[in-house]
Amino acid sequence: MAWVCVCVLTAMMVLACADVVLRYFGHPITGGYDITRVLGILVFALPIAYSCMENYQVAVDSVFRRTPRTVRMVIDSIICLFSMAITGIVAWSTIYLGNDLRTGGRVTDTIPIPFWPFAYTVAFGFSLYCFVILTKHLKALKGTDE
């Protein structure tokens, strides 16, 4: 999914540059904004689980380094449960949103790109992210992480 995100981000960059150049000559790309908008959803949703796997998120652990291991494990477990709850709620909500968008026939403004596949992509990305949080936490509890 990280490579898909790299390709999508590259396509967004090429599209934006081409739109600027063609706009200078009086021929902008029709629907360039709509395409960029839906591709931005993919750039947001797809790499979130990968960034968690590779520890790219910001973590402030200087306060907890001095606490006993059991206290850290309890705090990490609570944070993990909250994180899983939030990502699960986002995934579940975007499934409902995708269903509403699909049944309502919502599309982008300029060119008719349906929104519902992108809502389901966000749900998939956050579901995978929730699973990664769980596996990292279980590895940390076993002592096999880091």
N, C-alpha and C positions, 0 to 999 in steps of 0.2 A: 504494500500500500504506500510505502514511502516513495518508491519509484514512480508509482502512478501520480502521486502528488508532485514529484519533481517534473514529470512530463506536463501535467496540468498547469503548473506555475510557469513553465517555459512557454506553453501555448498562450497563457494570459499575457506574458511579456511581449511575445511576438505580435499578438493581436493589438495590444495597446500601442506599440511602436508603429505598426502598419496603419492603424487608425489615425494617428497623429500625422504621419507622412501623407496619407491619402487625403486627409482633411485639408492639409495645406494646398493640395491641388484641386480642392473642391469636390472630392468624391469620398466622403467618410464611409466607413463600413456600417451598413445598416444592421442594427441590433448588436453592435459591439459592446454597448453597456450591458445589455441583457446577458450576453454570453459571458462577459467578465463576472457578472453577478452570480450566475449559477456555478461557474467554475470556482469562484471564491468559496462557495459552500463546500466543494470537494477539498480545497486546500485546508479548510478549517477542520473538517470531520475525519478525513482519512489518516493523517499522521499522528493523531492524538495518542493512540495506543502505542505506536512505535516510540514516540517521545518518552512515554512512561517506561517502556522496556529498557531504553537506553539511558535512563536517569537524566533526561534533559530538563526536567521541571526544577524549579527553584525550591530548595529545601533549606530551612534554617534549623540546624541541629546543634549549634554551638551552646544553646541553653541546656539541652538534654544530654550532652556528653558527660556531664558530671553526675547525672542521676543514676541510681542503680538500674540494672538491666530489667528487673521486673517492672519498675515504674515506667521505663521506656516502652516495654512490650504492651503494657496496659494502655498507655497514651497512644501508641501506634495502632493498637487494635480499635480504639474509639475513633481515631481519625480515619482509619480504613473503612469502618462501618459507615461513617458519615459520607466519605467519598463515594463508596459504592451506592449508597442511597441516592445521592445527588445524581450520579451518572445514570443510575437505573431510572430515576424519574425523568431525566432528559430523554433517554432512549424511549421509554414508554410514551411520553408526551409527543415525541416526534412521530411515532407510529400513528397515533391518533391524528396528528396534524397531517401526515401523509394521506391518511384515509379521507380526511375532509377535503384536502386539496384535489385528490383523485376524483371523488364523487362530485365536487363542485366544478371540476374542469378548469381550475386556475392555471393560467399560463403567464409568461412574461409579457411585458407591455408592447414591445416593438415587433418581435418575432415570436411565434407561438411555441415556446419551449415550456413543457409542463413542469410544474414545481414538485409534484409528488415523488418522482424518483430521487430527487435530491434530499427530500425529507427522510426517505427510507435509508439513504446513504448516511445521513447524520445518525439515525437510530442504530444502524449497523456499526458505525465507528464508535459510538458511545457504549454500545453493548460489549464490543471487543475491549474497550478501555476498562469497563467494569470488571471483565474477566481478568485482564492483566493486573489490575489492582489486587484482586483476590489472590492470584498466584504469587505475586511478589510478596504479599503479606504472609502467605503460608510458608514461603521459603524463608522469610525473615524469622518467623516463629520457630522453624526447625533449625535455624542457624546456618542454613546453606547459602543465604544471600549475602553478598559482599564479603 
